[in-house]
């Protein structure tokens, strides 16, 4: 795993113990830090049981019962019959024990954060409203994420470079594409951040390696010192506005990726929207190290997994990145040609009776759905879910590609009304399974049945991945 030497002897509080949070705790402990951590989900707390627990002689396994107010009791996993420390008492503050001895699981709402070196939170924690973030700021404690810890570890890693990629749409594809081109060219590389495995949980690259990080605005908000050798902004469209002081605040969060760069490091900025173009203009003094990606026609015929205008921008950005890293053009072309789509992002799942079925479940807003509609000439469009707005205006320019629309989920009635006079046919299907069955029955050879919902998934599914998996299952179940 990736650790920093200067974590030794420091004290950290970690909120959220999903994959990145668990990797963060492991890395901090390996670096000699003292950690107090919490997650409201007991299963996530118990998953940390193999890690050393402060308070017992020589550490030991974590207690099975971790809620405040529970009495200490024997922990079968520890192999010892003695009681664990009284976490209810310990939870009132960091106990008097030597730092660096391991981990305590304590409800952080009960902990005085004064004197901690940082509060490390998952990107999902809303910094603008969460009381613990406010308490940390009041105590003068930095609120950071795992990407900032990675940035702090860089001086301990073999010489390497970092690519950071952000944008409202396209960042997962561009991150995976850059990673794939580098692998094709024989460059040691890892990808992480908002994609793949947690970056702190991966093994460090050898000298000359490149870390490729997908970065959401939330992750950038939790980062202060990530100096990317190449930083990328693809686009900015309205999204996540409940976390920011309007659209301008959201755009400013994205722009911080460039503010953290040293002079001479490369900035790649798409200029297809006004907010991104304004950021590029602000960076205009960076002549040789600013690459502006303007919308334009690109021959994508040789790259089967990179069709559509949105993938033209993704490919242009990836090409600019790897060229800045010194990759030869023949290796770039080989990478573009052999790249395979990410799951749930313009993913071809089947062709049945001449009809293509495409899973674009990761398109959770109209702006990310619009280029998917543009990519196919005759579309049976499955759209809907938990909506993020009250319109589909971003898709309007490509509705002439829609043969029929099938609305699902919470947004089904509204989207039916929005589309009934704008496309040849529209049906309020309600469920994904019904939409797939009806679209398959209506489609003819050469058509595409496209799940590109323009909505979040949480009204009917656990997440967009579960929604995409349900689409595939419904296609496979067709007669």
QUIUR-V222826 format. One record per residue. RES is the residue in three letters. PSI is psi as a letter, one per 40 degrees, with the letter a starting at -180 (* if undefined). OMEGA is omega in whole degrees, -180 to 180 (* if undefined). Layout:
BEGIN
res/psi/omega
RES/PSI/OMEGA
RES/PSI/OMEGA
END
This chain:
BEGIN
res/psi/omega
UNK/i/-178
UNK/h/180
UNK/i/177
UNK/h/-179
UNK/d/-176
UNK/e/170
UNK/e/-174
UNK/h/177
UNK/e/180
UNK/i/-177
UNK/h/-178
UNK/i/169
UNK/h/-177
UNK/h/179
UNK/h/-179
UNK/h/-173
UNK/f/168
UNK/a/-170
UNK/d/-178
UNK/d/179
UNK/d/178
UNK/d/178
UNK/d/178
UNK/d/179
UNK/d/-180
UNK/d/-179
UNK/d/180
UNK/d/178
UNK/d/179
UNK/d/178
UNK/e/176
UNK/e/180
UNK/i/172
UNK/h/-170
UNK/h/166
UNK/h/-172
UNK/i/179
UNK/i/169
UNK/h/-179
UNK/e/180
UNK/h/-179
UNK/d/-179
UNK/d/180
UNK/d/177
UNK/d/-178
UNK/d/179
UNK/e/179
UNK/e/-174
UNK/d/179
UNK/e/-177
UNK/i/-179
UNK/i/-179
UNK/h/178
UNK/i/171
UNK/d/176
UNK/i/179
UNK/h/179
UNK/e/179
UNK/b/-177
UNK/i/-177
UNK/i/-180
UNK/i/177
UNK/i/179
UNK/d/-179
UNK/h/-167
UNK/e/-179
UNK/i/177
UNK/h/180
UNK/e/176
UNK/i/176
UNK/i/175
UNK/i/-179
UNK/i/-180
UNK/i/179
UNK/h/-177
UNK/d/-177
UNK/d/-174
UNK/e/-177
UNK/e/-180
UNK/i/-179
UNK/e/-178
UNK/i/180
UNK/i/173
UNK/i/180
UNK/i/178
UNK/g/-175
UNK/d/178
UNK/d/178
UNK/d/-178
UNK/d/-176
UNK/e/179
UNK/e/178
UNK/i/179
UNK/h/-175
UNK/i/180
UNK/g/178
UNK/i/-179
UNK/h/177
UNK/i/175
UNK/e/-178
UNK/e/176
UNK/a/-164
UNK/i/165
UNK/h/173
UNK/h/-175
UNK/h/176
UNK/h/-172
UNK/e/175
UNK/e/-178
UNK/e/-173
UNK/h/171
UNK/h/-175
UNK/e/-180
UNK/h/178
UNK/e/175
UNK/i/179
UNK/d/176
UNK/i/165
UNK/h/-179
UNK/h/-176
UNK/i/174
UNK/i/-179
UNK/d/-179
UNK/e/180
UNK/h/-178
UNK/h/-175
UNK/d/-176
UNK/e/-177
UNK/e/-173
UNK/h/-177
UNK/d/-179
UNK/d/176
UNK/d/178
UNK/d/179
UNK/d/179
UNK/d/179
UNK/d/179
UNK/d/179
UNK/e/-179
UNK/f/-177
UNK/h/179
UNK/i/175
UNK/h/-172
UNK/i/176
UNK/a/-176
UNK/d/179
UNK/d/176
UNK/d/176
UNK/d/174
UNK/d/179
UNK/d/180
UNK/d/-178
UNK/e/-168
UNK/d/-178
UNK/e/178
UNK/e/-177
UNK/i/172
UNK/i/-179
UNK/h/-171
UNK/i/173
UNK/i/-180
UNK/h/172
UNK/h/176
UNK/h/-174
UNK/h/178
UNK/i/-177
UNK/i/178
UNK/d/-177
UNK/i/173
UNK/e/-173
UNK/d/178
UNK/d/179
UNK/d/-178
UNK/d/177
UNK/d/-180
UNK/d/-180
UNK/d/177
UNK/d/179
UNK/d/-178
UNK/d/179
UNK/d/179
UNK/d/177
UNK/d/179
UNK/d/-180
UNK/e/178
UNK/e/180
UNK/h/176
UNK/h/-174
UNK/i/172
UNK/i/171
UNK/i/-178
UNK/a/-175
UNK/b/-178
UNK/e/-177
UNK/i/175
UNK/a/-177
UNK/i/176
UNK/h/-173
UNK/d/-178
UNK/d/-179
UNK/e/-178
UNK/i/179
UNK/h/-178
UNK/i/177
UNK/i/173
UNK/i/179
UNK/h/-180
UNK/e/-179
UNK/i/-180
UNK/h/173
UNK/h/-179
UNK/h/-173
UNK/h/167
UNK/h/-173
UNK/h/172
UNK/i/176
UNK/d/179
UNK/d/180
UNK/d/177
UNK/d/178
UNK/d/-177
UNK/e/-175
UNK/h/-179
UNK/d/-169
UNK/f/-180
UNK/h/-179
UNK/g/-177
UNK/h/173
UNK/d/172
UNK/h/178
UNK/h/-173
UNK/h/168
UNK/h/-177
UNK/d/-174
UNK/i/174
UNK/h/173
UNK/i/-175
UNK/h/180
UNK/i/175
UNK/f/-173
UNK/e/176
UNK/e/-179
UNK/e/-171
UNK/i/175
UNK/g/-180
UNK/a/-178
UNK/d/-180
UNK/d/178
UNK/d/177
UNK/d/179
UNK/d/180
UNK/d/177
UNK/d/178
UNK/d/-176
UNK/d/-179
UNK/d/179
UNK/d/180
UNK/d/180
UNK/d/180
UNK/e/-177
UNK/i/172
UNK/i/175
UNK/h/178
UNK/e/176
UNK/i/-166
UNK/h/173
UNK/h/177
UNK/h/-173
UNK/h/171
UNK/i/-177
UNK/f/-177
UNK/e/176
UNK/i/-172
UNK/d/-177
UNK/d/179
UNK/d/178
UNK/d/177
UNK/d/177
UNK/d/177
UNK/d/179
UNK/d/178
UNK/d/178
UNK/e/-170
UNK/d/178
UNK/e/178
UNK/g/-170
UNK/c/-175
UNK/d/-176
UNK/e/172
UNK/h/177
UNK/h/179
UNK/h/180
UNK/h/-179
UNK/i/176
UNK/i/-180
UNK/i/-180
UNK/h/-180
UNK/h/178
UNK/h/-179
UNK/e/-172
UNK/d/-177
UNK/e/-173
UNK/g/-170
UNK/d/-178
UNK/e/-175
UNK/f/-180
UNK/i/177
UNK/i/-176
UNK/d/178
UNK/d/178
UNK/d/172
UNK/d/178
UNK/d/179
UNK/d/-180
UNK/d/179
UNK/d/-180
UNK/d/-180
UNK/d/179
UNK/d/179
UNK/d/-179
UNK/d/-173
UNK/d/173
UNK/d/177
UNK/d/178
UNK/e/175
UNK/e/180
UNK/h/-178
UNK/i/-178
UNK/d/-180
UNK/d/176
UNK/d/177
UNK/d/-179
UNK/d/178
UNK/d/179
UNK/d/178
UNK/d/-177
UNK/d/-173
UNK/e/-179
UNK/h/176
UNK/i/-177
UNK/i/171
UNK/i/172
UNK/h/175
UNK/e/178
UNK/g/-177
UNK/f/-176
UNK/h/177
UNK/h/-177
UNK/d/-180
UNK/i/166
UNK/h/-178
UNK/h/180
UNK/f/178
UNK/e/-180
UNK/h/178
UNK/i/177
UNK/h/-172
UNK/h/-179
UNK/h/177
UNK/f/-175
UNK/d/-179
UNK/e/177
UNK/g/-172
UNK/e/173
UNK/i/-177
UNK/d/-180
UNK/d/180
UNK/d/176
UNK/d/-175
UNK/d/-179
UNK/d/176
UNK/d/176
UNK/d/-179
UNK/e/-172
UNK/e/-175
UNK/h/-174
UNK/d/-179
UNK/h/-171
UNK/h/164
UNK/h/-165
UNK/h/173
UNK/h/-169
UNK/i/175
UNK/i/-176
UNK/a/176
UNK/h/-170
UNK/i/177
UNK/e/180
UNK/a/-175
UNK/e/-179
UNK/i/174
UNK/f/-173
UNK/d/-178
UNK/d/-179
UNK/e/-170
UNK/d/-175
UNK/e/-175
UNK/e/-180
UNK/e/176
UNK/e/176
UNK/e/-173
UNK/h/175
UNK/d/179
UNK/i/177
UNK/i/-178
UNK/h/-172
UNK/i/-175
UNK/i/169
UNK/a/-177
UNK/d/-177
UNK/e/-172
UNK/d/-179
UNK/d/-179
UNK/d/-177
UNK/d/175
UNK/d/-180
UNK/d/-179
UNK/d/-171
UNK/e/-169
UNK/d/179
UNK/e/-174
UNK/e/177
UNK/i/-174
UNK/d/-179
UNK/i/176
UNK/i/-178
UNK/h/175
UNK/g/-173
UNK/d/179
UNK/c/-178
UNK/i/179
UNK/d/-178
UNK/d/178
UNK/d/-179
UNK/d/179
UNK/d/-178
UNK/d/-178
UNK/d/178
UNK/d/180
UNK/d/-180
UNK/d/-176
UNK/d/-174
UNK/i/177
UNK/i/-178
UNK/h/-178
UNK/e/178
UNK/i/176
UNK/h/170
UNK/h/-170
UNK/h/166
UNK/h/176
UNK/g/-158
UNK/d/-177
UNK/f/-176
UNK/i/168
UNK/i/-171
UNK/e/-161
UNK/e/176
UNK/d/-176
UNK/e/-174
UNK/i/178
UNK/d/-180
UNK/a/-177
UNK/d/179
UNK/d/177
UNK/d/178
UNK/d/178
UNK/d/177
UNK/d/178
UNK/d/175
UNK/d/180
UNK/d/-179
UNK/d/180
UNK/d/177
UNK/d/-179
UNK/d/-179
UNK/e/-179
UNK/i/180
UNK/*/*
END
